[in-house]
Amino acid sequence: MALITECGRKSGLYLVAESIDCGGKGSIVSAIKRAEMAAGKRIIDLRLLWPSNEERRIADGGDNPLSAIYGTNDVIPEYGKLKSFFVGEDGKRIDVIFTCEPTWARTGLKIRNKLIHEVKGLDYTARDAAEAYAEDRQELISKLIRPAILDGVDVYCERNFCSSVVYQSSMDNPLTVDHILALEGNRYAAGNAPHLYVICDVSAETAMERKSARDKKDCCKFETLEFQRRIEGKYRAGWLRELLESQGSCVAYVNTEKPKRPEDTVRAALAVVGLFRSGKLKGGQKFNYGIRQ
């Protein structure tokens, strides 16, 4: 279990944001994206290119690079083909890639449309979910993330196998952590671990309040107060941090509990990245915990 490569001049930064549902991981990644855009970086955001009913996404068609390359947008692109497409278009390299788990491609779509929903007449188990996530994860890392990092591209991802460890060990008839780690896709992920995990610390109650206030409705069976209460403590647990650090990753925590404001989360996200790049981030370092209430 190890990093893809040490983060340095010739390799990119691989950062994963984690949280319970509606816990702030998207805010962390969005803050980083705005900063990278302001810095003039060439950004590819796969979350906008994959198929979804959300209007903000780029439709499957001539304006979608995935459709131009593959004839469809429900695919995890190979980094080499993605790079060739964009460099061939204007000669400029890709600086940053944003992505997420599960993906919106094939196995990822199966997870989103079936496995994490309550489907009448079907009872998907923790094993079904864990195996699908691991398969989707391995394809994403092997085709896109690993070669991008080795080519000097920074990759920011919402969720990684850390989510499987937390979620599938908390479902009804749960899997053990050892069983989850033993799945082929998760072994591969552990051998290509992120440089940095940013874990959002928030209560289940606050997260579910945010869920009820947002327009986006996932109808995900995990997005209940009872289930989020099961998992919130696991994200804070010392054993989880030890597991992630054993793979070479650095772990930082950002407090996103109310009355923290979005701008507090933005500042914390940028501070975490800045300190990590400068070599000054301490393992387990916490951000936003000292803000006045």
C-alpha positions as CSV (number, residue, x, y, z in Angstrom):
1,M,0.0,0.0,0.0
2,A,1.6,3.2,-1.1
3,L,1.2,6.5,-2.9
4,I,1.2,6.6,-6.7
5,T,4.4,8.6,-6.4
6,E,5.7,11.3,-4.1
7,C,4.1,14.7,-4.8
8,G,6.8,16.9,-6.4
9,R,7.9,18.8,-9.5
10,K,7.3,15.9,-11.9
11,S,4.1,14.6,-10.4
12,G,0.7,16.1,-9.7
13,L,-1.1,16.4,-6.4
14,Y,-3.8,13.7,-5.7
15,L,-6.3,15.1,-3.2
16,V,-9.5,13.3,-2.0
17,A,-12.3,15.1,-0.1
18,E,-14.4,12.9,2.2
19,S,-17.5,13.4,4.4
20,I,-20.8,12.0,5.3
21,D,-23.5,12.9,2.8
22,C,-24.0,16.7,2.5
23,G,-21.1,17.1,4.8
24,G,-19.0,19.6,2.8
25,K,-16.8,17.6,0.5
26,G,-18.3,19.3,-2.5
27,S,-17.6,22.8,-1.0
28,I,-14.0,21.8,-0.4
29,V,-13.5,20.8,-4.0
30,S,-15.4,23.8,-5.4
31,A,-13.3,26.2,-3.4
32,I,-10.1,24.6,-4.8
33,K,-11.6,24.7,-8.3
34,R,-12.4,28.4,-8.1
35,A,-8.8,29.1,-6.9
36,E,-7.3,27.1,-9.8
37,M,-9.5,28.9,-12.3
38,A,-8.5,32.2,-10.9
39,A,-4.8,31.1,-11.3
40,G,-5.5,30.5,-15.0
41,K,-5.1,26.8,-14.9
42,R,-6.4,24.5,-17.7
43,I,-9.1,22.5,-15.9
44,I,-11.1,19.4,-17.0
45,D,-14.1,18.8,-14.8
46,L,-15.4,15.3,-15.5
47,R,-18.4,15.9,-13.2
48,L,-19.7,18.3,-15.8
49,L,-19.0,16.0,-18.8
50,W,-20.6,12.8,-17.5
51,P,-24.4,12.1,-18.1
52,S,-26.9,13.4,-15.6
53,N,-30.2,15.1,-15.4
54,E,-28.6,18.2,-13.9
55,E,-28.8,21.1,-16.3
56,R,-25.3,22.4,-15.3
57,R,-23.7,19.5,-17.1
58,I,-22.5,19.6,-20.7
59,A,-24.9,17.5,-22.8
60,D,-23.8,14.4,-24.7
61,G,-23.0,15.8,-28.1
62,G,-20.6,17.7,-30.2
63,D,-19.6,20.1,-27.4
64,N,-18.7,17.3,-25.0
65,P,-15.1,16.1,-25.3
66,L,-16.0,12.6,-24.1
67,S,-18.6,12.3,-26.9
68,A,-16.0,13.6,-29.4
69,I,-13.5,11.0,-28.3
70,Y,-15.7,8.0,-27.6
71,G,-19.0,8.7,-29.2
72,T,-20.7,8.7,-25.8
73,N,-20.2,10.5,-22.5
74,D,-20.9,7.6,-20.1
75,V,-17.3,6.4,-20.1
76,I,-14.2,6.9,-17.9
77,P,-11.7,8.4,-20.3
78,E,-8.2,7.2,-20.7
79,Y,-5.9,10.0,-19.7
80,G,-3.7,9.7,-22.8
81,K,-6.7,10.1,-25.1
82,L,-8.0,13.1,-23.1
83,K,-4.6,14.7,-23.2
84,S,-4.3,14.2,-26.9
85,F,-7.7,15.7,-27.6
86,F,-7.0,18.9,-25.7
87,V,-3.4,19.3,-26.7
88,G,-4.4,18.7,-30.3
89,E,-7.1,21.3,-30.0
90,D,-5.0,24.3,-28.9
91,G,-1.6,23.0,-27.8
92,K,-2.2,23.7,-24.1
93,R,-1.6,21.0,-21.5
94,I,-4.1,19.9,-18.9
95,D,-3.2,21.3,-15.5
96,V,-6.0,20.0,-13.2
97,I,-8.7,17.3,-13.4
98,F,-11.7,17.2,-11.1
99,T,-13.6,13.9,-10.7
100,C,-15.8,12.0,-8.3
101,E,-16.8,8.5,-7.0
102,P,-18.9,6.8,-8.0
103,T,-18.4,7.9,-11.6
104,W,-21.2,8.5,-14.0
105,A,-19.9,5.8,-16.3
106,R,-21.1,2.2,-16.7
107,T,-20.5,0.6,-13.3
108,G,-20.7,4.1,-11.7
109,L,-24.1,4.6,-13.3
110,K,-25.3,1.2,-12.0
111,I,-24.3,2.3,-8.5
112,R,-26.1,5.6,-8.8
113,N,-29.2,4.3,-10.5
114,K,-29.7,1.0,-8.7
115,L,-27.4,0.0,-5.9
116,I,-27.7,3.1,-3.7
117,H,-31.5,3.4,-4.2
118,E,-34.3,1.5,-2.6
119,V,-35.6,-0.6,-5.6
120,K,-38.8,-2.5,-5.2
121,G,-38.2,-6.3,-5.4
122,L,-34.4,-5.9,-5.2
123,D,-32.3,-6.1,-2.1
124,Y,-28.7,-5.0,-2.9
125,T,-26.3,-6.0,-0.1
126,A,-23.2,-4.4,1.3
127,R,-21.2,-6.9,-0.7
128,D,-23.0,-5.9,-3.9
129,A,-22.2,-2.3,-3.2
130,A,-18.6,-2.8,-2.1
131,E,-17.8,-4.9,-5.2
132,A,-19.3,-2.4,-7.6
133,Y,-17.6,0.6,-6.0
134,A,-14.3,-1.2,-6.1
135,E,-14.7,-2.1,-9.8
136,D,-15.6,1.5,-10.6
137,R,-12.7,2.9,-8.5
138,Q,-10.1,0.7,-10.1
139,E,-11.1,1.7,-13.6
140,L,-11.1,5.4,-12.6
141,I,-7.7,5.3,-11.0
142,S,-6.0,3.0,-13.6
143,K,-7.3,4.8,-16.7
144,L,-7.3,8.4,-15.6
145,I,-6.0,9.3,-12.2
146,R,-2.7,7.4,-12.0
147,P,-1.4,8.4,-15.5
148,A,-2.5,12.0,-15.0
149,I,-0.7,12.2,-11.6
150,L,2.5,10.7,-13.2
151,D,2.2,13.3,-16.0
152,G,2.2,16.2,-13.5
153,V,-1.5,16.9,-13.5
154,D,-3.2,17.7,-10.2
155,V,-6.3,15.5,-9.5
156,Y,-9.1,16.4,-7.0
157,C,-11.7,13.8,-6.3
158,E,-14.8,13.6,-4.3
159,R,-14.6,10.3,-2.4
160,N,-12.3,7.3,-2.6
161,F,-12.1,3.9,-1.1
162,C,-12.3,5.6,2.3
163,S,-16.0,6.0,1.7
164,S,-16.3,2.2,1.1
165,V,-14.6,1.5,4.4
166,V,-17.0,3.8,6.2
167,Y,-20.3,3.1,4.3
168,Q,-20.2,-0.6,3.5
169,S,-19.0,-1.4,7.1
170,S,-22.2,0.4,8.3
171,M,-24.9,-1.1,6.1
172,D,-27.3,-3.7,7.2
173,N,-25.4,-7.0,7.2
174,P,-22.2,-5.0,7.0
175,L,-18.9,-6.2,5.6
176,T,-15.8,-6.1,7.8
177,V,-13.1,-3.6,7.0
178,D,-10.7,-6.4,6.2
179,H,-13.2,-7.8,3.7
180,I,-13.6,-4.4,2.1
181,L,-9.9,-3.9,1.9
182,A,-9.4,-7.3,0.3
183,L,-11.4,-6.5,-2.8
184,E,-9.2,-6.3,-5.9
185,G,-10.2,-2.7,-6.8
186,N,-9.6,-1.5,-3.2
187,R,-6.2,-3.3,-3.1
188,Y,-5.4,-1.4,-6.3
189,A,-6.6,1.9,-4.7
190,A,-4.6,1.3,-1.6
191,G,-1.5,0.9,-3.8
192,N,-2.2,4.2,-5.5
193,A,-3.3,6.2,-2.6
194,P,-4.0,9.9,-2.5
195,H,-1.3,12.3,-1.2
196,L,-3.9,14.1,0.9
197,Y,-7.3,13.3,2.4
198,V,-9.4,16.3,3.5
199,I,-12.1,14.9,5.8
200,C,-15.1,17.2,6.7
201,D,-16.2,17.0,10.3
202,V,-19.9,17.6,10.7
203,S,-22.9,16.2,12.6
204,A,-25.5,14.0,10.9
205,E,-28.2,16.5,12.0
206,T,-26.5,19.4,10.3
207,A,-25.8,17.4,7.2
208,M,-29.4,16.3,6.8
209,E,-30.6,19.9,7.4
210,R,-28.5,20.9,4.4
211,K,-29.9,18.0,2.4
212,S,-33.5,19.2,3.0
213,A,-32.6,22.7,1.9
214,R,-30.9,21.9,-1.4
215,D,-32.5,21.6,-4.8
216,K,-30.6,18.5,-5.8
217,K,-32.5,15.3,-4.7
218,D,-30.5,12.1,-5.1
219,C,-33.1,9.8,-3.5
220,C,-30.1,7.9,-2.0
221,K,-30.9,5.3,0.6
222,F,-27.9,6.4,2.7
223,E,-29.1,9.9,3.0
224,T,-31.1,9.4,6.2
225,L,-30.5,10.7,9.6
226,E,-30.3,7.2,11.1
227,F,-27.6,6.0,8.7
228,Q,-25.6,9.2,8.8
229,R,-25.5,8.9,12.6
230,R,-24.0,5.4,12.1
231,I,-21.1,6.7,10.1
232,E,-20.3,10.2,11.3
233,G,-18.1,8.9,14.1
234,K,-16.1,6.7,11.8
235,Y,-14.8,9.6,9.9
236,R,-13.4,11.0,13.1
237,A,-12.0,7.7,14.3
238,G,-8.4,7.3,15.0
239,W,-8.3,3.8,13.4
240,L,-9.5,5.3,10.0
241,R,-6.8,7.9,10.1
242,E,-4.2,5.3,10.9
243,L,-5.4,3.1,8.0
244,L,-5.1,6.0,5.5
245,E,-1.7,7.1,6.9
246,S,-0.5,3.5,6.6
247,Q,-0.9,3.9,2.9
248,G,1.3,7.0,2.8
249,S,-1.5,9.6,2.8
250,C,-1.7,12.7,4.9
251,V,-5.0,13.4,6.6
252,A,-6.4,16.8,7.5
253,Y,-9.8,17.7,9.1
254,V,-12.0,20.6,8.3
255,N,-14.9,21.5,10.7
256,T,-18.0,22.2,8.6
257,E,-20.5,22.1,11.5
258,K,-22.8,25.1,11.8
259,P,-22.5,28.0,12.5
260,K,-19.5,27.7,10.2
261,R,-20.0,29.7,7.0
262,P,-19.2,28.7,3.4
263,E,-16.4,31.2,3.4
264,D,-14.8,29.5,6.4
265,T,-14.7,26.3,4.5
266,V,-13.2,28.0,1.5
267,R,-10.4,29.5,3.6
268,A,-9.8,26.2,5.3
269,A,-9.6,24.2,2.0
270,L,-7.1,26.6,0.5
271,A,-5.0,26.6,3.7
272,V,-4.9,22.8,3.7
273,V,-3.6,22.7,0.1
274,G,-1.1,25.5,0.7
275,L,0.4,24.0,3.8
276,F,0.6,20.6,2.2
277,R,2.4,22.0,-0.9
278,S,4.8,23.8,1.4
279,G,5.5,20.7,3.4
280,K,4.2,22.3,6.6
281,L,0.9,20.4,7.0
282,K,0.9,18.2,10.1
283,G,-0.8,14.8,10.0
284,G,-4.2,15.0,11.6
285,Q,-4.1,18.8,11.5
286,K,-7.5,20.4,12.2
287,F,-9.0,23.5,10.6
288,N,-12.0,25.7,11.6
289,Y,-12.1,24.3,15.1
290,G,-11.0,27.6,16.7
291,I,-13.5,29.9,14.9
292,R,-15.5,31.9,17.4
293,Q,-19.1,30.7,17.8
